[in-house]
């Protein structure tokens, strides 16, 4: 994930569908901010040699994952995506 003013960070998705993704992170993201999410998709899922999809989305939900956990759960709604093609 990446906001324009922040460096790239790595996060593992906890839930994903065709409309968005939910992941845990230590970075505080305000609702409404636009971010880019780069997802590595296995060939078995997409049926192609595309290694990574780039989604642009909006943070729509942020919640604490509990007092014992300093991470936040972040929900992002996908607005559009790009699929880089491999040149042959």
C-alpha positions in Angstrom: 0.0 0.0 0.0 1.2 3.5 -0.6 -0.1 7.0 -0.2 1.5 9.8 -2.2 3.5 11.2 0.7 4.4 7.9 2.3 6.9 5.2 1.4 5.7 1.8 0.3 4.7 -0.6 3.1 4.0 -4.4 3.2 0.8 -5.8 4.7 -0.9 -9.2 4.5 -4.5 -9.2 3.4 -7.0 -10.6 5.9 -9.9 -10.6 3.5 -10.2 -9.8 -0.2 -13.0 -9.7 -2.8 -13.6 -8.0 -6.2 -14.7 -4.8 -4.4 -11.9 -4.3 -2.0 -9.4 -5.6 0.6 -9.1 -5.6 4.4 -5.6 -5.8 5.9 -3.8 -5.3 9.2 -1.2 -2.5 9.5 0.7 -0.5 12.1 0.3 2.6 9.9 -2.5 5.0 10.7 -4.5 5.8 7.6 -7.4 8.3 7.7 -10.7 7.4 6.2 -11.1 8.8 2.7 -7.5 8.8 1.8 -6.6 7.4 -1.6 -4.0 4.6 -1.7 -2.4 2.2 -4.1 -2.5 -1.5 -3.3 -0.2 -3.9 -5.2 -1.4 -7.5 -4.9 0.7 -10.5 -5.9 -1.6 -12.9 -7.5 -0.7 -16.6 -8.0 -1.1 -18.0 -11.5 -3.5 -20.6 -10.2 -5.9 -17.7 -9.2 -5.7 -15.5 -12.3 -4.7 -18.1 -15.0 -2.1 -15.8 -16.5 1.6 -14.9 -15.9 0.7 -11.5 -14.4 2.7 -11.3 -11.2 1.2 -8.2 -9.6 -2.0 -6.2 -10.0 -2.1 -2.5 -9.0 -5.3 -1.2 -7.4 -6.2 2.3 -6.6 -8.7 2.6 -3.8 -10.1 4.7 -0.9 -9.8 3.8 2.8 -13.4 3.4 3.9 -13.0 1.7 7.3 -10.3 1.8 10.1 -10.6 -0.1 13.4 -8.4 -1.2 16.2 -7.6 -4.9 16.3 -7.7 -5.0 20.1 -5.9 -3.6 23.1 -3.2 -6.4 23.0 -2.5 -5.7 19.3 -1.1 -2.3 18.1 -2.3 -2.9 14.6 -5.3 -1.4 12.8 -7.7 -3.2 10.5 -8.1 -1.1 7.3 -10.8 -1.6 4.7 -10.1 -0.3 1.2 -12.7 0.0 -1.6 -11.2 -0.6 -5.0 -12.0 2.1 -7.5 -9.9 0.9 -10.5 -7.0 -1.3 -11.3 -4.2 -1.9 -13.7 -2.7 -5.2 -14.8 0.8 -4.9 -16.2 1.3 -7.2 -19.1 4.5 -9.2 -19.7 6.1 -8.3 -23.0 7.2 -11.2 -25.2 
